[in-house]
Amino acid sequence: MTEEEELTYADAGVDIEASEAATAALVGAVGDIDESEYAGLLDIGDRYLALATDGVGTKLLVAEALGDYSTVGVDCIAMNANDLVASGVEPVAFVDYLAVDEPSEQFSKQVGDGLAAGAEEAGIALVGGETAVMPEVIKGLDLAGACVGLAPKDAVFPGEAEVGDALVGFPSSGIHSNGLTLAREAATRNHDYDDPFPLETEADGDDNGGESATPSVGEVLLEPTRLYTYLLDHLRDREVHAAAHVTGGGWTNLSRMGEFRYEITDPFDAQPVFEFVQQEGNVGDEEMHRTFNMGTGFVVALPESDAEALADETDGRIIGAVREGDAVAIRGLEL
């Protein structure tokens, strides 16, 4: 592949449609369960017990290249806890699964410290986990986890947007933990992970009167996934119809709130890491928005009057509206 060729997620090794089909087959084999778009719900009387599971993905390969696993624990907590928040469920506890080819006290401590930091920020308990040493199965390590939550039945979001709803978006912290297979392929075409990041970021600057601190390419890719657990009380105070955690599949996640036309008129700016990935991989605009959050990591649909109040009391803002149709319209694209 030449530098001029346009890179796609499938080219990098991940076929979203095939992955979704495989997931659907697995869920179908398990059988019928109460399920929101982001969590499994178990009826326990007056409440739901909710469960979500996810991992960190190939972001771990960037951590391995830098020898820095200090942030991936935060990612693991966030990817799970945010899914529960998108259902209207309060995350309460978390268990992790760490699989390695050989044990290492150094990276295990780094992973553990990240898990602890993420759990503290999310306000949840770490209640154990499993470390498996499997040299014949694992090369390096893999990290995943499961989060459990509780919610009164009337607190769970209906899960379906309504025509006329406003969309309130909340900024991401960067690339989060999705699309790293594509991002890594693009980033390493002309750079190493320890090269200085070539674009200006918020981390650049003169903090102490000395030289500016320029992060490396790998450090920018490792920026931990933002936690949205701080939003839950605000969301429950409003008539939220549905929410979307913008993860794998990028902006097409909004369709998980129902078959409507989501017109995005004022999204948050994409951070420089997305410009870098797009330039280095010659990735098309549509592919970028179908793969990454592009600056907005969480979206809720609710009546316009509630949307204005929610935006005023949080760091969110009204980014668009729900219309009749079946598409996500953003930045001149129809997804």
N, C-alpha and C positions, 0 to 999 in steps of 0.2 A: 504493500500500500504506500503510495507516495504522499508527501505532505499536502498536496493539492486535493487529494481525494476527500470527499465528505465522509466523516465518521458518524456512524449511528450506534445506538445501544446494541442492536443485533450484531453489528460488525464486531463490537467489543466483546461479544460472547453472551449477551443476555437478550433473549427473545421474550418480550413482555407477554404477547398473546399466548405463546406456548406455556409460559409460567402460570398465567391465569387459568388456562385449561387444566393444567396439572393440579393446581390448587383446588379447582372446582371438583375434580374427580376424587380428590382426597376427602373433601368435605362431604361429598355425596356418599362415599363409602362409610363414613362415620355414622351417618343417619341424621334424623331430624333433631334440631336443637333450637331453643330460643336464641336468636342472634340479631344483634345490631350489625351495622356495616363494619364496626371496629372491634367488637367484643362478643364473646359468648355469654349469654345471660341465663342464670339458673334461678328459677322461682323458688324462694325459700320462705314463702308466706307473705309477709307484708313488705318484703324487700327483694331485690335482685342481688345475687352474688355474681359478679362479672369477672371474666378471665380474658387476658390478652397475652399473646406471646410473640416475640420478635427477637432478632439478633442485630449484630453490628455490620454484618456483611464484609465486603472486601475492603472496607476502611481499615480493617486489621492489617492488611498488607502495607498500607502507608505507615501505620504505627510500627510494624516490624522493621521497615526500611530505616526509620529514624531511631529505632530502639526506644520508643516512647509510647507506652500504653496508658499514660496517666489520664487521658480523656475518654477512652473508649467505654469505660464503665458508666460515665455520664450518658453517653449515647445509648447504651443498652437500657438504662432506666427510662430515658426520655422516649424512646421509640415505643415502649410498652405503656407507660403512664399517659402519654399524649393520646393514645388510642382510646383509653378508658374515658378521658376527658371529652373526647369527641362523641362519646355515647351519653354523656351526662352523669358519669359514674365517678365517685371519689376513689382514687387509688389508695390502698391501705397497706399492702405488703408485697414483697418481691422476693423471688428466688432466682438464682443464676445457675447457669451450666457452663463450665469452662472445660473444654477438651483440648489437650495438648499432646504433642509428640514426645516431649520430655519435660519434666517439671523444672521450673525456674523460680526461685524465691524472689528474684528481682522483678520479673514482669508480673508475677502473681500479686505482689504487693502493690504495684502500680495499678493493676486492674481493680484490686480491692479498694484502694484509695479512691478511684474514680467512682466505683459503685457507691461507696459511702457518701461521697460528695453529692452524687445525683440523688440518692435517697433522702439526704438532709434537705436539699433544695425542694424536692417534691413533697416532703412531709410524710414519707412512708417508712415502713420498717423493713429492714433486711432480715429475713427469717431463715437464712441458710442457703444451701446450694450444693452443687456437686462439681468436683474436679475429677476428670477422667483422663488417665494417661493411656493413649492409644497410638503408639508409633506406626502401626500398620494401617491406620485409618486416617490420621490427621498429620498434615505437614504444617508445622508451626502451631497455631492455636485457632480455636473458634470460640466465640462468646455469644451466648444467647440467654434469655431469661423469660420469666413469666410473671405477670403482675395480677394481683387479685384486688377487686374493689367491691364496694357496697353502695347501693343507692335505693332510696325509697322508690316504689314503683311509679309515683307521680313525678319523680325528679328526672327520670330517664327521658332524653329528648325523643320526640316522635320519630325523628329520622327522615322526615320528608319535608322539603322546602315547599313554599307556596308562591304562586305567581304574585308578583308585587312586593315580595320580600326584598329588603335591602341586604347586602352582603357586607359584613364587617370583617376585615382582614387584620392579621397580626404579623409583624415582621419575623422573618427567620433570622438565624444567626449566621447563615451561610449555607453550605451544601448539605448539612445534616448527614444522615446515614443512608442515603439512597442515590443510586446512579454512580457509585464510586467506580464501578467497572469501566464505565465510559469516561469518567473524569480522570482516572488513572492513565488510561490509554492515551488520552489527549495530552495530559500534563507531561508525560514522559517521552513524547515524540522528540522534543528538543531540549528537555530539561531533566535534571536529577532532582530528587525530592529535597536535597539539602541546598539546592541553588536558591539565591535570594528571589523572593516573589517579585516579578517584574512590574507589577502594577501597584499603585498606591492603595493602602488599606487603612482602616481606622487604627490599626496597631502601629502604623508609621507615625512618627512624631518625636518631638524632643521633650521627653518626660522630665529630665533632671538637668537641663542645661547642657547635656552632652550630645553625643551623636544620636541620630534617630535610630530606632530599633526596627529594622526591616525583617519581617518574618520570612521563613523559607517557604518554598512551594509546598512541602509536606505539612508544615505547621498550619498553613491556610486551609489545606484540605482536612486537617484534623480538628478544626474549630468544632467544639462539641455541639450536638443537637440542642436546640433550645427547648426548655420545659415550659408547657402551657398550663400546668396545674394551678398556677396563681389565678387563672381566669375562672375557675369553676364556680366560685361563689357569685361572681359578677354575672355569669351566664345563667345561673339558677334564679337570679333576681329578675331576669328578663324572659320574655316569651320566645325563647329560642326554639325554632322548629327543627333545625338540623345543623350539624357541624361537619367539617371536613378537615382531617389532618393531612396536609399536603406532603405525601411520602412517595413511594414508588408509583410511577405513572404520572408524576407531576400534577399539572393543572387538571388533568382528566379526573382526578379524585373528586372534583366538585360534582361529577355526575353520580356519585354515591349518595348525594342528597336528593336524588330523584331525577326523572327524565324531564329536564327543563333547559331553557337557554340561559346560561349564566353570562351576563354581559359585564365584563370587567373594564371599568373606565379609569380607575385610579389605583393600580397596584403599587405596592412598595417597589422602590428601585432594586434591581438585582445587584448583589454585591460584586466586587471586582473578580472574585473567584469564578463567577459564571462567564464573564467576558473573557477571562483567561482560557477557560476550558473551550469555549466556543471558537476563539481565535486559533488556539493550538491544534484543535482537532478538526477545524473547518466544519463545525457542527451547525446544521441548519436551525433557524429560529423555531420551527415547529418541533423538531427533535428535542431541542433544549427545554421547551415548555411541556413536552410529553414525558420528560425524564426527571426534571429538577423542579424545586419549589420557586426558583427565580426570584427570591427575595421575600416571599410571603409564605409562612409556614402553617398557618391555621386560619380557617374561614368559617364564619357562622352565618346562617340565614335566619332572619327574624323581621318582624314588622318594622317599618321605617322609624316610627316614634321611639321604639325601644333601641333601635340601632344607633340613633344619635346619642342617646343617653349612655349606651355601652361604650361607644367610642370616646365620649367625653371623660369617662371615669377610668379608662384604661389607656394602653398605648396603641390601641387599634384605631382604625378609621374606616369609613364607608368606602368600599372599593368598587361597588357595582350593584347590580340588581338581578332579580330572578324574573325571567320572561317566559312566554310560551315558546316552545321549540325543543331542540335536542342538540346542544352544542355548548362549548365554552369559547366565548369570543374574548380574546385578549391580545393587545398589541398588534392588531390587524390580522390575527390568526383565527381560524375556525377549527377548533380541536374536536 
